[in-house]
Amino acid sequence: MKISVLTIFPEMFDGFLREPVIARAVSRGTASIEIVDIRRFAGGSFRHIDDDTYGGGAGMVMRAQPILDALMAVQKGNGRAEDLTEDAEGYVCVMTPAGRLYSQQTARRLAEKEHLILICGHYEGIDERVMRHADEEISIGDYILTGGELPAKVVMDSVIRLLDGVLRKESTQRESFEEGLLEYPQYTKPLVVEGEPVPEALLTGDHQRIEAWRLRQSLIRTLRRRPDLLRRRGLSERERHMLETEELTDEERQLLRTIRETGR
């Protein structure tokens, strides 16, 4: 996979590119990363990349021309334009709080792309006419950041770790959100910490019992922390039985009944 990042603050990625997982993926040739400074595509001696917003208002808006010129350079930089496949030209994602909320499922979908182009906004935002060139607009949460560089790093990290050979495959298959549930609790040595022992089921060596314990814990944790995930995912009969035999609050039992009755 090739990842191109369009930004006006390329130095923000210096340390990120030295992180072990990212650096390993690059050194092995699994991923190639280019950080493109949008300012290089702005005309004039002052590299003018922003301007006042039409209609008035606080803040400056990033101009379309430097971003579009940078985007074209990245897209055509992979070879002769007539030889490029649509995927090789790049799947363009704009980091914006107005975008669709990012998820693990989105990360897996993006990990299938040949060339991923991430555009980082800044100031009051990006001229809307850039958006017609975007395949997708992405938000990492319902809050505002100074710019799109941090969201771009989130997307890069979540995608690169899914590429073949970067991590052990089993490390990315039993994580939170992969099956619509939060991940079960994890334990390591020593056996007892502050009087709390490792759960007995994990010490039995009985793989079926361990898997059942982990599923039960994932269900309980998801019900208590992210019931919205269970509403979307639904529950099997076995999973409902597991939860119904737990000590739940009245509110949790009411929620469980709602999920069961609606079939969601």
Buried (B, 14 or more C-beta within 10 A) or exposed (E): BBBBBBBBBBEBBEEBEEBEEBEBBBEEEBBEBEBBBBBEBBEEEEBEBBEEBEEEEEEBBBBBBBBBBBBBBBBEEBEEEEEBEEEBBBBBBBBBBEBEEBEBEBBBEBBEBBBBBBBBBBBBBBBEEBBEBBEBBBBBEEEEBEBBBBBBBBBBBBBBBBBEEBBEEEEBEEEBBEBBBBBBBEEEEEEEEEEEEBBEBBEEEEEEEBEBBBBBBBBBBBBBEBBEBBBEBBBEEEBBEBBEEEEBEEEBBEBBEEBBEEEE
